[in-house]
Amino acid sequence: MNSRRHFLRNAGAFAALLGLPASTIANWNTEELLHRISKEKPMTGKPVIGLRVDPIEKVRTAVIGVGNRGFEHARLVHALSPDKAELVAICDIREQKVKECADYLVSKGAKNVSIYAGKEDGWKEVCKRDDIDLVLIATPWENHTPMALYAMQHGKHVGVEVPAALTVEDCWKLVNTAEETQRNCMMLENVCYGEEELWLLNMAESGVFGTLTYAECAYIHDLRELMFSKTYYYNQWRIRHHLVKDANLYPTHGLGPVAQYMGIDRGDRFNHMVSMSSLQAGLDEHAATVEPDNEFYGKTGFAHGDMVNTLIKTAKG
């Protein structure tokens, strides 16, 4: 059986985890669902697992989205200059956010950073430049896949914030485009590279814990104040996902490090999943406390449960 398709069939069980609306899934039987998400373009490039490109002495980098996470990306890239990286451009639809980022960079000695602000498609102009090696994407979730695809299609390596995609179909688009263009595309799950997590990874790979047979992980972060804020997330994009999706929308902070410890995609793989969410109450309750001029004031009926628990079985058991 085609290994790519075999992987995708196994991944069909993850539809809910990846955010497919329950109302949509309810109208499909299992075979219809598998057929729908198993559609993929024929492989037109070479696999990118283990892809190596010629070393880039100084990585010329652009950051798309500099409101929150992207500001930190811009700061860190500039910290690597002038020896290892050069920040070439920053881009955001909000002019004020670009100004704040640019002012910070200038205060740290940055020079000649191009500014793209206030235009819906300004990010495309960034991707079309021929003096950029790497594009870092830190925008609302729904923009991650189309921006990553466009950047790779224009010859750029890509680092994209979590989640890289919202559906299995979009995951395959990323895989296929990376193979066609031979560009690296990496989801920027930072927790995998924290000091404690890398310390534990070294211990696991050194056999300190013996054979790992079971692990628990979690990401428990009360973001209600930020999600309901009228200014923190552009157009309050994050709470809008919780309004219509009941899913584990942000699993990789906890799951990513554990997957590394247990050799997922390095000899083992996720094979079976059971997932359920609790009653939703916290979002309704918080909506009653925000300012009356907030779009979500008094809003009820959010789809996302307060807690999502998932059991995952691997192929090795």
C-alpha positions as CSV (number, residue, x, y, z in Angstrom):
1,M,0.0,0.0,0.0
2,N,1.2,3.5,-0.8
3,S,2.9,4.6,2.5
4,R,1.7,8.2,2.1
5,R,-1.9,7.1,1.6
6,H,-1.6,4.6,4.4
7,F,-0.5,7.4,6.7
8,L,-3.4,9.6,5.6
9,R,-5.9,6.8,6.2
10,N,-4.6,6.5,9.8
11,A,-4.8,10.2,10.1
12,G,-8.5,10.1,9.2
13,A,-9.2,9.4,12.9
14,F,-7.7,12.8,13.7
15,A,-10.4,14.8,11.8
16,A,-11.9,16.1,15.0
17,L,-8.6,16.8,16.6
18,L,-7.6,18.9,13.5
19,G,-10.8,21.0,13.7
20,L,-13.2,19.6,11.1
21,P,-16.7,20.8,12.2
22,A,-18.7,18.1,13.8
23,S,-21.8,19.1,11.9
24,T,-20.0,18.4,8.7
25,I,-18.5,15.1,9.8
26,A,-21.9,13.9,11.0
27,N,-23.2,13.9,7.4
28,W,-20.5,11.5,6.1
29,N,-20.0,7.8,6.7
30,T,-16.5,6.5,7.4
31,E,-15.7,5.7,3.8
32,E,-16.9,9.0,2.5
33,L,-14.7,10.8,5.1
34,L,-11.7,8.7,4.2
35,H,-12.3,9.3,0.5
36,R,-12.6,13.0,1.0
37,I,-9.4,13.5,2.9
38,S,-7.4,10.9,1.0
39,K,-7.4,12.9,-2.2
40,E,-3.9,14.0,-2.9
41,K,-1.9,15.3,-5.9
42,P,0.5,12.8,-7.4
43,M,3.9,13.1,-6.0
44,T,5.8,15.4,-8.5
45,G,8.9,16.0,-6.4
46,K,11.3,14.1,-4.2
47,P,10.6,13.4,-0.5
48,V,11.8,16.1,1.8
49,I,12.4,13.9,4.9
50,G,16.1,14.6,5.6
51,L,16.2,17.3,2.9
52,R,19.5,19.2,2.9
53,V,20.3,22.3,1.0
54,D,23.5,24.1,0.5
55,P,24.6,26.0,3.6
56,I,23.4,29.6,3.8
57,E,26.1,31.7,5.5
58,K,23.7,34.5,6.4
59,V,20.0,33.6,6.3
60,R,18.1,36.5,4.9
61,T,14.8,36.5,6.7
62,A,11.3,38.1,6.5
63,V,8.6,38.0,9.2
64,I,5.0,38.1,8.2
65,G,2.8,39.1,11.1
66,V,4.6,41.1,13.8
67,G,1.8,41.7,16.3
68,N,2.7,39.2,19.1
69,R,4.7,36.1,18.2
70,G,6.1,37.7,15.1
71,F,7.5,40.5,17.1
72,E,9.6,38.0,19.0
73,H,10.7,36.3,15.8
74,A,11.9,39.6,14.4
75,R,13.7,40.3,17.7
76,L,15.4,36.9,17.7
77,V,16.4,37.1,14.0
78,H,17.9,40.5,14.5
79,A,19.8,39.1,17.5
80,L,21.6,36.7,15.1
81,S,22.8,39.6,12.9
82,P,25.2,40.3,11.4
83,D,26.9,37.0,11.5
84,K,24.2,34.3,11.1
85,A,21.1,36.1,9.9
86,E,19.8,39.3,8.4
87,L,16.2,40.6,8.9
88,V,15.3,41.9,5.4
89,A,11.5,42.7,5.8
90,I,8.7,42.8,8.3
91,C,5.0,42.7,7.3
92,D,1.6,43.2,9.0
93,I,-1.8,44.4,8.0
94,R,-1.8,46.7,11.1
95,E,0.4,49.7,10.5
96,Q,0.8,50.4,14.2
97,K,2.2,46.9,14.9
98,V,4.7,47.3,12.1
99,K,5.8,50.7,13.4
100,E,6.2,49.3,16.9
101,C,8.4,46.5,15.6
102,A,10.4,48.8,13.3
103,D,11.0,51.3,16.1
104,Y,12.3,48.5,18.3
105,L,14.6,47.2,15.6
106,V,16.0,50.7,14.9
107,S,16.7,51.1,18.6
108,K,18.8,47.9,18.5
109,G,20.8,49.1,15.5
110,A,18.9,47.5,12.7
111,K,19.3,49.1,9.3
112,N,17.5,48.8,5.9
113,V,14.6,46.6,7.1
114,S,11.9,46.9,4.5
115,I,8.4,47.7,5.8
116,Y,5.1,46.3,4.4
117,A,2.0,47.5,6.2
118,G,-1.7,48.2,5.7
119,K,-2.3,46.0,2.7
120,E,-4.2,42.7,2.6
121,D,-1.8,41.2,0.1
122,G,1.4,42.9,1.2
123,W,2.8,39.5,2.3
124,K,2.7,38.3,-1.3
125,E,5.1,41.1,-2.2
126,V,7.4,39.9,0.5
127,C,7.4,36.3,-0.8
128,K,8.1,37.5,-4.4
129,R,11.4,39.2,-3.4
130,D,14.6,37.5,-4.6
131,D,16.7,38.6,-1.7
132,I,15.0,36.4,1.0
133,D,15.9,32.9,2.0
134,L,13.4,32.2,4.8
135,V,9.9,33.4,5.6
136,L,8.6,33.2,9.1
137,I,4.8,33.2,9.4
138,A,3.0,34.4,12.6
139,T,-0.5,35.3,11.4
140,P,-4.0,34.1,12.3
141,W,-4.3,30.3,11.9
142,E,-6.4,30.3,8.8
143,N,-3.7,32.2,6.9
144,H,-0.9,29.8,7.8
145,T,-1.3,27.2,5.0
146,P,-1.9,29.6,2.1
147,M,1.0,31.8,3.1
148,A,3.4,28.9,3.6
149,L,2.4,27.4,0.2
150,Y,2.9,30.8,-1.6
151,A,6.3,31.3,0.0
152,M,7.5,27.9,-1.0
153,Q,6.2,28.4,-4.5
154,H,8.4,31.5,-4.7
155,G,11.5,29.6,-3.6
156,K,11.5,30.4,0.1
157,H,12.1,28.1,3.0
158,V,9.3,28.5,5.6
159,G,8.9,28.5,9.3
160,V,5.2,28.6,10.2
161,E,3.6,29.1,13.6
162,V,1.3,26.5,15.2
163,P,-0.8,25.1,13.7
164,A,0.7,24.8,10.3
165,A,-2.7,23.6,8.9
166,L,-6.3,23.2,10.1
167,T,-7.3,20.2,8.0
168,V,-5.6,17.0,6.8
169,E,-6.1,18.2,3.2
170,D,-4.1,21.3,3.9
171,C,-1.4,19.2,5.6
172,W,-1.0,17.3,2.3
173,K,-0.8,20.5,0.4
174,L,2.2,21.5,2.5
175,V,3.8,18.1,2.0
176,N,3.2,18.1,-1.8
177,T,4.4,21.7,-2.2
178,A,7.6,21.1,-0.1
179,E,8.3,18.0,-2.3
180,E,7.7,19.9,-5.5
181,T,9.8,22.9,-4.6
182,Q,12.4,21.1,-2.4
183,R,12.0,23.8,0.2
184,N,12.0,23.2,4.0
185,C,8.7,23.8,5.7
186,M,8.8,23.6,9.5
187,M,6.1,24.2,12.1
188,L,7.5,26.4,14.8
189,E,6.6,24.3,17.9
190,N,8.9,26.0,20.3
191,V,8.3,23.8,23.3
192,C,10.1,20.9,21.7
193,Y,13.3,23.0,22.0
194,G,13.1,24.3,25.5
195,E,16.0,23.5,27.8
196,E,14.1,21.1,30.0
197,E,12.5,19.4,27.1
198,L,15.8,18.8,25.3
199,W,17.3,17.6,28.6
200,L,14.6,15.0,28.9
201,L,14.9,14.1,25.2
202,N,18.6,13.4,25.8
203,M,17.8,11.3,28.8
204,A,15.1,9.3,26.9
205,E,17.4,8.7,24.0
206,S,20.2,7.6,26.4
207,G,18.0,5.0,27.9
208,V,17.8,6.6,31.4
209,F,14.1,5.8,31.6
210,G,14.3,2.4,30.0
211,T,11.6,1.5,27.5
212,L,8.9,4.2,27.4
213,T,5.5,2.6,27.4
214,Y,3.2,5.5,28.5
215,A,3.2,9.3,28.8
216,E,0.9,12.1,29.7
217,C,1.1,15.7,28.6
218,A,-1.0,18.8,28.6
219,Y,-1.4,22.4,27.6
220,I,-3.6,24.1,30.1
221,H,-3.6,27.9,29.6
222,D,-6.4,30.2,30.4
223,L,-6.4,32.6,27.4
224,R,-9.9,34.0,27.9
225,E,-8.8,37.5,28.7
226,L,-6.6,37.7,25.6
227,M,-9.1,35.9,23.3
228,F,-11.9,38.3,24.3
229,S,-9.6,41.4,24.1
230,K,-10.5,43.8,21.3
231,T,-6.8,44.6,20.6
232,Y,-4.6,41.6,21.4
233,Y,-5.6,39.3,18.5
234,Y,-6.3,41.0,15.2
235,N,-10.1,41.1,14.7
236,Q,-10.4,38.8,17.7
237,W,-9.5,35.9,15.3
238,R,-8.7,33.3,18.0
239,I,-12.0,33.4,19.8
240,R,-13.8,32.9,16.5
241,H,-12.3,29.4,16.2
242,H,-13.7,28.5,19.6
243,L,-17.1,29.7,18.6
244,V,-17.5,27.1,15.8
245,K,-14.9,24.3,16.5
246,D,-15.0,21.7,19.3
247,A,-11.5,20.2,19.0
248,N,-8.0,20.1,20.5
249,L,-7.0,23.3,18.6
250,Y,-3.5,23.6,20.1
251,P,-2.1,20.2,21.0
252,T,1.6,20.4,20.1
253,H,2.9,22.3,23.1
254,G,2.4,19.2,25.2
255,L,2.3,16.5,22.5
256,G,5.4,17.6,20.6
257,P,8.0,16.9,23.2
258,V,6.4,13.6,24.2
259,A,6.3,12.5,20.5
260,Q,10.0,13.2,20.3
261,Y,10.7,11.1,23.5
262,M,8.7,8.2,22.1
263,G,10.2,8.2,18.6
264,I,7.0,9.2,16.7
265,D,7.8,9.3,13.0
266,R,11.2,7.9,13.9
267,G,10.2,4.2,14.2
268,D,6.7,4.6,15.7
269,R,3.6,6.4,14.7
270,F,0.2,7.5,16.1
271,N,-2.3,4.9,15.1
272,H,-5.6,5.3,16.9
273,M,-7.2,8.1,18.8
274,V,-10.2,8.6,21.1
275,S,-11.0,12.2,22.0
276,M,-13.7,14.0,23.9
277,S,-14.4,17.4,25.3
278,S,-16.1,18.6,28.5
279,L,-19.1,20.8,28.9
280,Q,-18.4,24.4,27.7
281,A,-19.0,26.9,30.4
282,G,-16.0,29.1,30.9
283,L,-16.3,31.0,27.6
284,D,-20.0,31.8,28.1
285,E,-19.3,33.0,31.6
286,H,-16.4,35.2,30.6
287,A,-18.4,36.7,27.7
288,A,-20.8,38.0,30.3
289,T,-18.0,40.0,32.0
290,V,-16.5,41.9,29.0
291,E,-17.4,45.5,28.0
292,P,-20.8,45.9,26.3
293,D,-19.2,47.3,23.2
294,N,-17.3,44.0,22.7
295,E,-18.7,42.0,19.8
296,F,-18.7,38.9,22.0
297,Y,-20.4,40.5,25.0
298,G,-23.1,38.2,26.3
299,K,-22.3,35.6,23.6
300,T,-23.3,32.0,24.4
301,G,-23.2,28.7,22.7
302,F,-19.4,28.5,22.0
303,A,-18.7,25.1,20.5
304,H,-15.3,24.5,22.2
305,G,-15.5,22.5,25.4
306,D,-13.6,23.8,28.5
307,M,-11.3,20.8,28.5
308,V,-10.4,18.3,25.7
309,N,-8.9,14.9,26.6
310,T,-7.4,12.6,24.0
311,L,-6.0,9.0,24.3
312,I,-3.6,8.1,21.5
313,K,-2.4,4.6,20.8
314,T,0.8,4.1,18.8
315,A,1.6,1.4,16.2
316,K,4.0,-0.2,18.7
317,G,1.5,-0.1,21.5
